[in-house]
């Protein structure tokens, strides 16, 4: 699973004396690229569900974890995000994957 970790992740976690890669503010272009083709799951419940289902199919996983917020988000909006995920996104993902055969463990 080495390829699924961000660049520099393994070295920093395995060798704490090696500094973590520097962080930079994200540009609008980078944000949009990550939202369209990368690791950001943002948008309507339909958009997020489709992206999660695609990721689950591509990776052949049977579990998906998500960070609900990055940066500062007012508590009320965070609660809305969590509610939408549970009530809107998860049922859509299950429906999208209902025709997909269960993943076989690699190995």
C-alpha positions in Angstrom: 0.0 0.0 0.0 3.0 2.2 -0.2 1.7 4.1 -3.3 -1.4 5.3 -1.4 0.5 7.4 1.1 1.5 11.0 0.5 5.0 11.7 -0.6 7.3 11.8 2.5 4.7 10.2 4.8 6.7 6.9 5.4 10.0 8.6 6.0 8.5 11.1 8.5 6.5 8.5 10.4 9.1 5.8 10.5 12.1 8.1 11.1 10.9 11.0 13.4 14.3 12.7 13.1 13.7 13.3 9.4 11.6 16.5 9.0 8.2 16.3 7.4 7.9 17.8 3.9 7.1 21.5 3.9 3.5 22.5 3.6 2.3 25.2 1.3 -1.1 27.0 1.0 -3.2 25.2 -1.6 -3.9 27.1 -4.8 -7.4 27.3 -6.4 -6.1 25.3 -9.4 -4.7 22.6 -7.1 -7.9 22.4 -5.0 -10.0 22.0 -8.2 -7.6 19.4 -9.5 -7.8 17.4 -6.3 -11.5 17.7 -6.1 -11.9 16.5 -9.7 -9.3 13.8 -9.9 -7.5 13.6 -6.5 -8.1 12.8 -2.9 -10.6 15.6 -2.0 -14.2 14.4 -1.8 -16.2 17.6 -2.0 -19.5 18.6 -3.6 -23.1 17.5 -3.5 -24.1 14.1 -1.9 -24.4 12.7 -5.5 -20.9 13.9 -6.4 -19.2 12.6 -3.2 -21.1 9.3 -3.4 -20.0 8.7 -7.0 -16.4 9.5 -6.2 -16.4 7.2 -3.1 -18.0 4.4 -5.1 -15.4 4.8 -7.8 -12.6 4.7 -5.3 -14.0 1.6 -3.6 -14.3 -0.2 -7.0 -10.8 0.9 -8.2 -9.0 -0.1 -5.0 -11.1 -3.1 -4.2 -11.6 -2.1 -0.6 -14.6 -2.9 1.6 -14.1 0.0 4.0 -13.7 3.7 3.4 -12.8 6.4 6.0 -13.2 10.1 5.5 -12.1 13.2 7.3 -15.1 15.5 7.4 -13.2 18.8 7.5 -9.9 20.3 6.8 -9.0 23.6 8.4 -11.5 25.7 10.3 -15.1 24.9 9.9 -17.8 26.2 12.3 -19.3 23.5 14.5 -22.8 23.9 13.0 -21.4 23.3 9.4 -19.3 20.3 10.6 -22.5 18.8 12.1 -24.3 19.4 8.8 -21.5 17.7 6.9 -21.6 14.6 9.2 -25.4 14.4 8.9 -25.3 14.7 5.1 -22.6 12.0 4.9 -24.7 9.6 7.1 -28.1 10.3 5.7 -27.4 11.2 2.0 -24.0 10.0 0.9 -23.7 6.5 2.6 -27.1 5.3 1.2 -26.1 6.5 -2.3 -22.7 4.7 -2.1 -24.4 1.5 -1.0 -26.9 1.8 -3.9 -24.1 2.4 -6.4 -22.1 -0.5 -5.1 -25.0 -2.9 -4.8 -24.4 -4.3 -8.3 -20.6 -4.5 -7.7 -19.3 -7.9 -6.6 -17.6 -7.9 -3.2 -13.8 -7.3 -3.4 -11.5 -10.2 -3.0 -8.6 -9.7 -0.6 -5.3 -9.5 -2.4 -2.8 -12.0 -1.5 
